[in-house]
Amino acid sequence: MGDVTVIGGGLAGSEAAWQLAERGHKVRLVEMRPSRSTPAHRTAEFAELVCSNTFRSDALDHPVGLLKEEMRRLGSLIIAVGERHRIPGGTALTLDREDFSADVTRMLQEHPLVEVVCEEAEGIPEGPAIIATGPLTSAALHDAIVAFSGQGELAYWDAASPIVTQESIDWSRVYFASRYGKGEPDAFANCPMSEEEYKVFWQALRAAETHEREAFEDERYFEACLPVEVLAGRGEDTLRFGPMRPVGLRDPKTGRPPYAVLQLRRENAAGSLWNLVGCQTGLRFREQQRVFRLIPALGGAEFERYGVIHRNTFLKSPAVLLPTLQARLRPDLFFAGQIIGSEGYVEAAAGGLVASLNLSRLLRGEEPLVWPATTAIGGLMRYVSASDPAAFQPMHVAFGLMDPLPDPPRRKERRKVEMAERALRELETFAALHGVMLQPGAARPAHEGREEAR
Ligand SMILES: Cc1cc2nc3c(=O)[nH]c(=O)nc-3n(C[C@H](O)[C@H](O)[C@H](O)COP(=O)(O)OP(=O)(O)OC[C@H]3O[C@@H](n4cnc5c(N)ncnc54)[C@H](O)[C@@H]3O)c2cc1C
């Protein structure tokens, strides 16, 4: 069936190695731990959960619940083993992390077609391969990937601004304009603030609580990309002369620029998600809600992604990868996991699943598959392969990444249920069309639960 190499035994690499071996391919799984570790890993096990022990919501009307259900139907190892080691966690799939990783490790070590090689890969392998070395890819391999992709440095800091949903923005308090009328007029939605509103926001931002940084996360990011709370700490007007400057943004209601303005940038073509420009932040998630909701247009904002600043290595994937997760420059080389710019454990494993199913198809002489963007998997893969490369930032799975419903119901809860139902229907149809075997689905309730913090 052909030998393959998988580099990295994290969530994505473990999933990928298992899927390939189960399809009859001889897999060389290269993992550097324990001879060399990363700053975040603590054990020698495969699929180590480096931080929280949750795979987040299990509800079908939550994007990660839907993603898990799609993966379950596609026979994901990570989801199946995760469910075996479920511990009480409310509406989330919460795991006993040690038992989970020990089980994945045992299954891979005992698989007759998996050869585990404990060494640091320092270059890109020849022959069919999947690179899944995660956000803490070692330096030598990082350099080799940079040279291969020709896209300059891989991003070193994941400095992402929050993203809010279109329906949660108070559009009566927003105006469209681009600075000095240059560029597309509807690319930016401007949220004006009066002097009083700005001062309240600034005070709250200055006093808000931030995440503690990991010991290995040094101060270097401050030179490249300043968190909004750090700017706020430099003085009352720093933001007003920085990312929240109003010059050139005349408010049609007053005929003048406002005192300060937060710009929202369209995050996708459908306009269902909006990015808070310049608001990369290390504030705690609940603090982000509290502080950004002080901006009048965002009083009811719902966060599809919170801002984060942490060390992270990821490809400029839209310039490097196809939606099949093949490198544009080399069809037998795939990338998977957090290194492609997805964010989260489940999303990492989903990348491993897509890459391995497609590598197996390629080796059997079949066309690799691009899953429809009506599914959570397809929406996520489209995001990493077709976004604007210049503004690309890692992203959790989200309904806003999927194709919208042609005739969406008014109620948001109903809309999510209908998107999930359509996704599972289309997954079945697409799989049948391409001869992909699916497992029976698990009956999971849809509920109104919000995202569990990770
Ligand atoms: C500090 C931190 C905390 C996070 N916390 C969470 C969280 O709580 N919840 C969540 O959902 N997501 C979290 N994430 C994001 C992400 O989900 C995880 O990083 C996830 O582990 C990514 O899976 P992966 O398979 O892509 O990478 P990993 O799980 O990191 O696996 C990559 C593997 O490749 C190995 N490797 C690296 N370089 C080489 C090399 N050159 N040769 C051989 N092996 C190599 C590593 O040892 C590792 O085992 C966190 C990320 C970081 C950095």
The ligand as a Gaussian input file, in Angstrom:
#p B3LYP/6-31G(d) Opt

LIG

0 1
 C        0.460000      26.593000      25.449000
 C       -0.717000      26.130000      24.651000
 C       -1.910000      25.826000      25.296000
 C       -3.022000      25.384000      24.547000
 N       -4.174000      25.077000      25.213000
 C       -5.228000      24.603000      24.520000
 C       -6.420000      24.207000      25.214000
 O       -6.489000      24.301000      26.433000
 N       -7.466000      23.739000      24.475000
 C       -7.403000      23.621000      23.117000
 O       -8.393000      23.179000      22.520000
 N       -6.298000      23.978000      22.439000
 C       -5.213000      24.464000      23.115000
 N       -4.075000      24.832000      22.442000
 C       -4.082000      24.833000      20.983000
 C       -3.953000      23.452000      20.285000
 O       -5.191000      22.827000      20.318000
 C       -2.933000      22.534000      20.854000
 O       -1.686000      23.137000      20.684000
 C       -2.941000      21.146000      20.177000
 O       -2.120000      20.318000      20.931000
 C       -2.494000      21.181000      18.730000
 O       -2.427000      19.872000      18.211000
 P       -1.303000      19.469000      17.155000
 O       -1.434000      18.019000      16.917000
 O       -1.365000      20.377000      16.012000
 O        0.071000      19.785000      17.897000
 P        0.705000      19.076000      19.224000
 O       -0.368000      18.443000      20.025000
 O        1.542000      20.139000      19.863000
 O        1.609000      17.958000      18.601000
 C        2.770000      18.232000      17.878000
 C        3.783000      17.159000      18.195000
 O        4.896000      17.320000      17.318000
 C        6.087000      17.106000      18.062000
 N        7.169000      17.798000      17.353000
 C        7.392000      19.118000      17.209000
 N        8.462000      19.327000      16.413000
 C        8.927000      18.107000      16.036000
 C        9.987000      17.659000      15.215000
 N       10.812000      18.520000      14.599000
 N       10.190000      16.324000      15.049000
 C        9.375000      15.423000      15.675000
 N        8.351000      15.791000      16.469000
 C        8.115000      17.123000      16.642000
 C        5.765000      17.638000      19.442000
 O        6.598000      17.035000      20.419000
 C        4.302000      17.228000      19.608000
 O        4.152000      15.983000      20.207000
 C       -2.946000      25.270000      23.143000
 C       -1.746000      25.580000      22.502000
 C       -0.640000      25.999000      23.248000
 C        0.647000      26.313000      22.535000

